[in-house]
Amino acid sequence: MSLEDHEPTMVGGTLGPGNSTPAGEEGAPGQQHQSFPWVVTLLAGVLITTIVVDVIGNLLVIVSVFRNRKLRKAGNAFVVSLALADLVVAIYPYPLVLTAIFHDGWIAGYIHCQISGFLMGLSVIGSIFNITGIAINRYCYICHSLKYDKLFSNSNTMCYVVLVWALTILAIVPNWFVESLQYDPRVYSCTFAQSVSSLYTITVVVVHFILPIGIVTYCYLRIWILVIQVRRRVKPDSRPKIKPHDLRNFLTMFVVFVLFAVCWAPLNLIGLAVALDSRLSRAIPEWLFTASYFMAYFNSCLNAVVYGVLNHNFRKEYKRIVLIIFNLRSERAPRTPDNNRNVKNKTETCYHIVLENQLTKCYETINCN
């Protein structure tokens, strides 16, 4: 039996209800699923848009942080880490899902199913853990500013980022042992199969989604309370003032968190509901399950857009990078006759100006003598 004949099992933290296909049929490679043509077109369009915006946007984020001195702050290490997490899925898993959509089934085989699932899990868990790191960083910066420099020195911050990815990998490892990854034809993806174990599914949802969301919510609530107190001057002298740009940075990261929660909540709540009552697996409409998946996929391209819209430094650096790219392209472009004529005219003009200046100086010298 070849690898392609194996039932794909996938690693990851994304959740879905138990498959409605009979036991033994679930997850067969190349298994087809009847969908309306307009649904296939819509899903492909959403995924293509996600891939393009994801790759371009997150590359802009990473380059911007390294280029702009104002953005090279300790806290933005988590932003770069989050961009890498979002970039991972656009480079490998999403193109495979797109291929499955076009071929109406998984044709990449068992190995690619495993790798795709692993990277999807790495991305989503890495994203929520990095968002948690950003929230803790903002909380310490605004609510405990006197201790911030010590807590988030450059070396400490790098250790925190490494810890985030270590915890991410640790969270994915159990999936190898429970063989929880299977191809689901409804979403054209190798994904977490809730039907493997209800207890394991509940654990995944709680540890990978609910607990981080709770921590982030606490951090941002504390920041909002402090912001309100400062604005109302309830404690004018007991707390340091919040600078406008710090508030804007906080709002930017808060929007990133809200969008992540909104995009991923439906999928995780469906998985939790089915784990608690397996009878719901057949009651959940297929369109809702599919929509929740692609809504979650779409989240990976949103963060870079949010930075560009809400953060002045990112927006400014985006423009600089784009202008540099287009200038390089224009410099490499072959000169047209019109361009050569313009260059010649400019050269002649400069020559006449220099000659006129020299004649003027000579005339002044003769008059002085």
CORGICOR-V931827 format. One record per backbone hydrogen bond with DSSP energy under -0.5 kcal/mol. CO is the residue of the C=O (numbers start at 1). NH is the residue of the N-H. E is the energy in kcal/mol with one decimal. If there is no record, write none. Layout:
# CORGICOR-V931827
[[CO | NH | E] [CO | NH | E]]
This chain:
# CORGICOR-V931827
[[2 | 5 | -1.3] [3 | 6 | -1.5] [6 | 8 | -0.6] [11 | 121 | -0.8] [16 | 194 | -0.6] [22 | 25 | -1.9] [22 | 26 | -0.9] [25 | 28 | -1.4] [27 | 8 | -1.1] [28 | 31 | -2.1] [36 | 39 | -0.6] [36 | 40 | -2.1] [37 | 41 | -2.5] [38 | 42 | -2.2] [39 | 43 | -2.8] [40 | 44 | -2.5] [41 | 45 | -2.4] [42 | 46 | -2.6] [43 | 47 | -2.3] [44 | 48 | -2.7] [45 | 49 | -2.3] [46 | 50 | -2.3] [47 | 51 | -2.6] [48 | 52 | -2.4] [49 | 53 | -2.5] [50 | 54 | -2.5] [51 | 55 | -2.6] [52 | 56 | -2.3] [53 | 57 | -2.5] [54 | 58 | -2.3] [55 | 59 | -1.8] [56 | 60 | -2.0] [57 | 61 | -2.0] [58 | 62 | -2.2] [59 | 63 | -2.5] [60 | 64 | -2.5] [61 | 65 | -2.1] [62 | 66 | -1.7] [63 | 67 | -2.0] [64 | 68 | -2.7] [67 | 69 | -0.5] [68 | 71 | -0.8] [68 | 72 | -0.8] [69 | 72 | -0.6] [71 | 73 | -2.3] [73 | 76 | -0.7] [74 | 77 | -1.7] [75 | 78 | -1.1] [75 | 79 | -0.6] [76 | 80 | -2.3] [77 | 81 | -2.1] [78 | 82 | -2.5] [79 | 83 | -2.2] [80 | 84 | -2.2] [81 | 85 | -1.9] [82 | 86 | -2.1] [83 | 87 | -2.1] [84 | 88 | -1.8] [85 | 89 | -0.8] [86 | 90 | -0.8] [87 | 91 | -1.3] [88 | 92 | -1.4] [89 | 94 | -2.8] [92 | 96 | -1.3] [93 | 97 | -2.2] [94 | 98 | -2.7] [95 | 99 | -2.0] [96 | 100 | -2.1] [97 | 101 | -2.1] [98 | 102 | -2.2] [99 | 103 | -2.0] [100 | 104 | -0.7] [100 | 105 | -2.1] [101 | 104 | -0.6] [105 | 107 | -0.6] [109 | 113 | -1.6] [110 | 114 | -2.2] [111 | 115 | -2.5] [112 | 116 | -2.9] [113 | 117 | -2.4] [114 | 11 | -0.6] [114 | 118 | -2.5] [115 | 119 | -2.6] [116 | 120 | -2.2] [117 | 121 | -2.5] [118 | 122 | -2.6] [119 | 123 | -2.3] [120 | 124 | -2.5] [121 | 125 | -2.3] [122 | 126 | -1.9] [123 | 127 | -2.4] [124 | 128 | -2.1] [125 | 129 | -2.2] [126 | 130 | -2.2] [127 | 131 | -2.6] [128 | 132 | -1.8] [129 | 133 | -2.1] [130 | 134 | -2.5] [131 | 135 | -2.2] [132 | 136 | -2.4] [133 | 137 | -2.3] [134 | 138 | -2.7] [135 | 139 | -2.4] [136 | 140 | -2.5] [137 | 141 | -2.3] [138 | 142 | -2.3] [139 | 143 | -2.6] [139 | 144 | -0.7] [140 | 144 | -1.1] [144 | 147 | -1.1] [144 | 148 | -0.8] [145 | 149 | -0.6] [147 | 151 | -2.4] [148 | 152 | -3.4] [150 | 153 | -0.7] [153 | 157 | -2.9] [154 | 158 | -2.0] [155 | 159 | -1.8] [156 | 160 | -2.2] [157 | 161 | -2.3] [158 | 162 | -2.3] [159 | 163 | -2.4] [160 | 164 | -2.4] [161 | 165 | -1.9] [162 | 166 | -2.2] [163 | 167 | -2.7] [164 | 168 | -1.8] [165 | 169 | -2.4] [166 | 170 | -2.3] [167 | 171 | -2.1] [168 | 172 | -1.2] [169 | 173 | -1.9] [170 | 174 | -0.6] [172 | 175 | -1.8] [173 | 176 | -2.0] [173 | 177 | -0.6] [174 | 177 | -0.9] [174 | 178 | -1.6] [175 | 179 | -1.0] [175 | 180 | -1.1] [180 | 182 | -0.6] [180 | 193 | -3.3] [182 | 191 | -2.9] [183 | 27 | -0.6] [183 | 185 | -0.6] [184 | 187 | -1.3] [184 | 188 | -0.7] [184 | 189 | -1.4] [189 | 184 | -3.1] [189 | 191 | -0.7] [191 | 182 | -2.5] [192 | 194 | -0.7] [193 | 196 | -1.4] [194 | 197 | -0.8] [197 | 201 | -2.2] [198 | 202 | -2.4] [199 | 203 | -2.2] [200 | 204 | -2.5] [201 | 205 | -2.5] [202 | 206 | -2.4] [203 | 207 | -2.8] [204 | 208 | -2.7] [205 | 209 | -1.3] [205 | 210 | -2.4] [206 | 211 | -3.1] [209 | 213 | -2.4] [210 | 214 | -2.3] [211 | 215 | -2.1] [212 | 216 | -2.7] [213 | 217 | -2.5] [214 | 218 | -2.2] [215 | 219 | -2.3] [216 | 220 | -2.5] [217 | 221 | -2.3] [218 | 222 | -2.2] [219 | 223 | -1.8] [220 | 224 | -2.5] [221 | 225 | -2.4] [222 | 226 | -2.0] [223 | 227 | -2.7] [224 | 228 | -2.5] [225 | 229 | -2.3] [226 | 230 | -2.6] [227 | 231 | -2.4] [228 | 232 | -2.2] [229 | 233 | -0.5] [229 | 234 | -2.5] [229 | 235 | -0.5] [230 | 233 | -0.7] [233 | 236 | -0.6] [235 | 239 | -0.8] [241 | 243 | -0.6] [243 | 247 | -2.0] [244 | 248 | -2.2] [245 | 249 | -2.2] [246 | 250 | -2.2] [247 | 251 | -2.5] [248 | 252 | -2.2] [249 | 253 | -2.1] [250 | 254 | -2.3] [251 | 255 | -2.2] [252 | 256 | -1.8] [253 | 257 | -2.0] [254 | 258 | -2.5] [255 | 259 | -2.6] [256 | 260 | -1.9] [257 | 261 | -2.7] [258 | 262 | -2.7] [259 | 263 | -2.4] [260 | 264 | -2.3] [261 | 265 | -2.1] [262 | 266 | -0.7] [264 | 268 | -2.0] [265 | 269 | -3.0] [266 | 270 | -2.2] [267 | 271 | -2.0] [268 | 272 | -2.3] [269 | 273 | -2.5] [270 | 274 | -2.3] [271 | 275 | -1.9] [272 | 276 | -1.9] [273 | 277 | -1.8] [277 | 280 | -1.9] [278 | 281 | -1.5] [279 | 282 | -0.8] [279 | 283 | -0.5] [280 | 284 | -1.8] [285 | 289 | -1.8] [286 | 290 | -2.7] [287 | 291 | -2.5] [288 | 292 | -2.3] [289 | 293 | -1.6] [290 | 294 | -2.3] [291 | 295 | -2.0] [292 | 296 | -1.6] [293 | 297 | -2.4] [294 | 298 | -2.0] [295 | 299 | -0.8] [296 | 299 | -0.7] [297 | 300 | -1.4] [298 | 301 | -1.6] [299 | 302 | -1.6] [299 | 303 | -0.7] [301 | 305 | -0.6] [302 | 306 | -2.4] [303 | 307 | -2.4] [304 | 308 | -1.9] [305 | 309 | -2.1] [306 | 310 | -2.8] [307 | 311 | -2.3] [310 | 312 | -0.6] [311 | 315 | -2.4] [312 | 316 | -2.7] [313 | 317 | -2.1] [314 | 318 | -2.8] [315 | 319 | -1.9] [316 | 320 | -1.9] [317 | 321 | -2.5] [318 | 322 | -2.5] [319 | 323 | -2.6] [320 | 324 | -2.5] [321 | 325 | -2.4] [322 | 326 | -2.4] [323 | 327 | -2.5] [324 | 328 | -2.4] [325 | 329 | -1.8] [326 | 330 | -2.2] [327 | 331 | -2.2] [328 | 332 | -1.8] [329 | 333 | -1.0] [336 | 340 | -2.5] [337 | 341 | -2.4] [338 | 342 | -2.4] [339 | 343 | -2.5] [340 | 344 | -2.5] [341 | 345 | -2.6] [342 | 346 | -2.6] [343 | 347 | -2.3] [344 | 348 | -2.5] [345 | 349 | -2.3] [346 | 350 | -2.4] [347 | 351 | -2.3] [348 | 352 | -2.3] [349 | 353 | -2.1] [350 | 354 | -2.5] [351 | 355 | -2.5] [352 | 356 | -2.4] [353 | 357 | -2.2] [354 | 358 | -2.1] [355 | 359 | -2.2] [356 | 360 | -2.0] [357 | 361 | -2.1] [358 | 362 | -2.2] [359 | 363 | -2.3] [360 | 364 | -2.2] [361 | 365 | -2.1] [362 | 366 | -2.2] [363 | 367 | -2.0] [364 | 368 | -1.9] [365 | 369 | -1.9]]
